[in-house]
Amino acid sequence: MPSDRLKIVWIYPDLLSTYGDQGNTIVLERRAALRGVPTETVHLRSDEPVPPDGDLYLLGGGEDRPQILAAQRLRADGGLAEAARRNAVIFAVCAGYQILGHEFGGEEGQPLPGLGLLDIRSGRGQQRAVGEVVGDVAAELNVPRITGFENHQGVTTIGPNARPLAKVVAGVGNGDGQGFEGAYAGHTLGTYMHGPALVRNPGLADLLLTWAVGMELPQLPPSWSERLREERLNAALAPR
Ligand code: GLN
């Protein structure tokens, strides 16, 4: 974090923001403020250039056509790739997650180019994955079990230069036949989880904040966010 404020860039809310993904920005602002870290959030429309000096870039989910348009504009802009080279934190959900990869499936399943910032490839599966998803996060990230809501046709495979974010406990996730959900490499992390993901999983929010400020942050007392997480975990894992 080079300046005295943590700069959060919420990318293309006019194209990529389904199921309340914008809540991810709000929870980051709040959890940073509770640690005395001031934030500044840019709500970046898709006709504006990506600012090069962000600390934390967020992308949400989207329908197929807005997703394709967002990928075209982000590729042409180049700012997010520059941010990744600086090792800024990038957190992406669903359509945003697919866009970070080498390619994703268009409306007819045709492969379309992504940004190539995360070593993943997405295509279109036979059926949509819709419902609650639960995953056990890679041990080295030290984040407890995560929960979210998924709604996607995309199927994502992870290449050798990225790692699975989590192992699926319930739901579909990447749908790659290996039971993985999401992926990460360096400070770039993607998931199929809406919810919004960072509201339902405060541990994941704190991981991103820790990466962005470059140091451990003090623990916060449990809040409604932990209660929500517990409630969603119980609901998702309850026998039917
Ligand atoms: N359009 C993409 C898919 O169906 C992403 C959907 C989403 O972001 N919810 O896979």
Residues whose N, C-alpha, C, O or C-beta is under 5 A from the ligand:
A	BS01	LIG	G61 G62 E63 D64 Q67 V93 C94 A95 N151 H152 Q153 G154
